[in-house]
Amino acid sequence: YHQPNVNDVVSDSLDDIIASVAAVNASLVAGKIITRLLTRLDETSEGNNIERIEKHPSWKEIEVMLRWLVILSFDNLLCVESYLPELLHVILMSFFTGDSLI
């Protein structure tokens, strides 16, 4: 399993694949990414005394999924009106964390 960095050739390829698949069924792809992202964010609050969310073992996966949501939003494939409460929760949970390139 490859965990891509924010500036990685493989990461760019995965971004293109996500955007292409979302072009066919945007609601399904956005829903899957948001659901998995919320699960990973919930994991960060379980039992660990971690000072910052970026230090949690799930952070790399969270970072990649945040990037995918940004890409889908720029391509207008995010279905914002369907997932507005979840998106606001994700924004609040990830505000001022991680790499500024996301």
Secondary structure, DSSP 4 states (H G I P E B T S, - for coil): -----TT-HHHHHHHHHHHHHHHH-HHHHHHHHHHHHHHHHHHTTSS---SSGGGSTTHHHHHHHHHHHHHHHHTT-S-TTTSHHHHHHHHHHHTT-S-TT-
